[in-house]
Amino acid sequence: MSDYESGHSPTDIITYIGVPLAVLGVLPILYNTAVTLGALSKIKRMLKHSRLTALTRSDVVNRIIEVELPRYAVTPWDRFSNRSEYWTLSRHPSNIPGGSWTTFNWRTNVIGLSTQRVEYADQLRQPQVEVSFDELVAYLLDLGAVPDAHGWRLLRSTGLWTPVGCSLMLSPDGKEKALTIAPLDSSDGHLSLAVTWKPEWTTRDYSHLPPYWVRLPPPPFDERNDDAHGEASSTKETVSPEDGDAVEEEGETSSVQKPSLDSARQAGEAISRKPITCQISVDGITTALRQEDQLHSSLHLDSLYIDHVRIRHGGRSEAGVWFASAITAYGTTSQTILWSYKIPEAIISFARKDTVPCGVLVLLKMVDESITPEWTAKYNDHGAQLDVFTRRHQEQRAAMAAEAKMPPAQRAQAVRERQMRENQERLQDMRDRMRLDAQRKETRTMDALQSPKWSAEVVANHALIWLKSKDKRYSESMTIKDVVGGLLHRMVLDGQFTTALCKMLDLWKAWADNGGMRKSDLLALEEEPRMFAFAVLLVALIKDTSSGTEGSLSMDLQECLRMWRQVRLG
């Protein structure tokens, strides 16, 4: 029976068989289209919820979705000018993986675009941001985070091979992780980090001293000197009636200047009696602010002149380096875990050496000779002087006895000759004694220069006692660090004092590097023993700080911050 006889034509056969086959061929395309559009819709909802601006494209045939997201470089807001952004969390954090950085409010800057090709919405990743490692750590510390000593030690020793999830910063209670190591999927060789934070973890505010800042207390002042100065000022302002005419002639020219000078003096005294807060960066001091009751503002209106304590590369003066080293040492304690300036190795090496001869301290009357090791010869001329006196006395008695037997005229002549001879002997004895004393003084000076050397720490203890005995402003309870804080405060405000102190430090370091002290160095110390005592206290504090931070958490953290300047945060 033929097809025609059965009632089915070839066209019908093709229709019955071809159409289902065609439908089956289109179904994958329809499925891919539906899945792709569904994934694209979900991605767009995720982007909208995270407040992200992105360009999306879809290939429904190949089931691929392209997403272009901007890449950012971020930095924290100013803790004073933008308090709401700095101290509060973002109201719309991102839920997309890699977007943990959106927990905080940041100042952002677009640095490029990141293109991703995904099939499903859960494959989407938010690009990591670039942030300065030290700014990130300082920000978390300012909020109240606590460093994890084990994590920083592990990061310092293993680098990029640190296990994912290793904690670097913890919550204030130390129970939860705040900053962890993230996968290196798209970090391009940079250290990859992830951050977590909760509102209740913020335990600090703008009134606290931020990292990299140091508060310097004012030096002690003598109230009696201030009262005397006030009385002198009031005495100068008192004018007698006889001088009234003369004062009236000069009053017109001085009436304008005098109030301005008085106000300037009063303003200077007010600043000198208030604490100063200094910001220390990698390049030394950057800002010095007059400290009020609380730290409220960083406006330049409150900033102080600090050019004389800045680090000047290539300059002959090392005042900036000495100040930055000393204030870093002052601000670094057992509780300090973050500082930015690295004290030069040359200064640390100098501070650790024994460079001050103990005999020099005896000559400067800072140390009693009885507590020093024997460093010079001791002379006892009492026996020789007694022998000379006895011999001269016997000769005088013999001459007087012989004169008594002479005639009057001859006796008078003999007495005159004897008295002249005795006067010459006394003059010669005085010259010999002065010459011998000068020789012994010179020998004692040379012996002092070659005497056993003491460390800066030992010398500082004696210098502090000497300062307290010479200046009643320094109470018995004050420590080396207390005095150094006042010295740094004065260095910020007094350029002449800074120059003199740093000149003494340069002189000291020069003789330490050149093999020992010379006589000219001793003469300089004898002219300024007080300045030398101040220099000793600064160097002793630097030595104590450099010894105490070795192998500590702060050292591990500092080394990690130096190894990775920029990190990826996601």
Disulfide bonds with the S-S distance in Angstrom:
none
